[in-house]
Structures are given as C-alpha cells and as structure tokens.
C-alpha cells in the first residue's frame, strides 16, 4: 500500500493496487468503505463537487480477470477494469470479424 498525506487538509490517504482477484477481495474485506478507482474521473467529481471524502482507494486495474474482453456465442464479456480505449479496440475487432464472416458467406 502507498500511504500519502494531504498537507492542505491534514488527511491520510491509503492507495492499494492488488494484482490478483484474491488480493482485491482481501483488501475490500479489510477496508469495506474503500473507493474502487478505475480511471478516476468520477472520484474527482465526487470529491470536488459533491464534497465526498475518501481516505482509502483501491485500484484493481492490474487484476487480470478484470481486464478480459471475450466474445462468446451468446454475447461478450468485458471486465470492469477495461479502459474505454480497450473496449473500443475490442468492438472494432468484433465488427471486423462480423464483416469478414458476412463477406465469406
């Protein structure tokens, strides 16, 4: 964990970055009020405009199960930590595959 101190507010902040699903689950069990952060846009809005305060953050971006993009016969699976750009690339790949299949038939 990375521990930071906000000089302006005198607030201690902890940042956790688990690498496995089990580490993520253990961290959330230890800190149930921790804010999950992937991208951080909403947290900035919540803290600046909604006056919400968080002192524990968890970044699950490196948990491999949350980075998956997979096409199934019944649809797609997109992990919770997939970036917008990653999702866009995946959608483009799926579209290209669909076009290739249509052209082949």
N, C-alpha and C positions, 0 to 999 in steps of 0.2 A: 504494500500500500504506500501511496505517496501522501504525506501529510503537509498541508500548506496552512499558512496563517494569513488572513486578510488583515493587513495593517489598518486599513480605514475603519473597519468595523470590529476589530479585535476578535474575529471569529476563526476558529479552527475548522479546516476543511480536510476531509479524507477522500482520496481517489483510489479506487480499486479497479484493476484490469485483469480479470480472470482469463485463463487460457483454455479452460475446459468447462464443459457443462456442469460437472460436479463442483468445481470451484465457484462457478456462478451461483449455483443453488446453495452452497455453503455460505457464501458471502451474503446473499439475500436473507438466509435464515438467521445469520448473526446480526444483520442490520436491516430489519424489515422495512424501515422507513427510508432506506437509501433510494436515491433517484437513479433509475437506469437512464444512461445517456448514450445515444447513438446519433451523432450529428450535432446535437446541442442547440439547435435553433429554438425549440420550444422552451427549454430551460432558461435561455436568455430572456425570452418574452415573459415567462412566469416570474422571474426574479426582478426584472426591471419594471414591468407594467402592472403585475399582479401582487407585487410585494411579497412573494413567497420566498422563504429561505430554506436552503438545503445545506447540510453540513457533511453529508456522505453521498458520494457519487460512485456509480459502478458503470464501467464501460465494457459491455460484452462483445465488442466488435471482433475480438480475436477468437471467439468460441466458434469452432468450425461448423457445428450444427446450425448456427445462426447465420452462416454465410452461404448456405446452399441455394442454388437455383436449379430446379429439376423439372423436366417435362414428363408428365405421366399420361397414360391413355385417357384418364378422367379429368385432367387439368394440369395445373402447375403447382409447384411448391416453391415458395420464396421465403427465405429465412428473415427473421426480424431485424438482423443487422446488415442486410444487403443495402448498399448505397443506392441512391436514385440513379446514378450513372451505371452501376452494375445491373440494376433492373432494366434500364433502357437497353443496354447491350444484350441482355438475355432476351428481351422481347424482340429485338431486331433479328437475333439468331433464330428464334422460333418462327417469326414471319418469313425469313428466308427459306427455312426448311419447308414451311407450308407451301410457299410459291414453287419450290423445286418439286414437291410431291404433285401439285396440280399440273405442272408442266409435263411431268413424266407420264401422266395418265391421259 
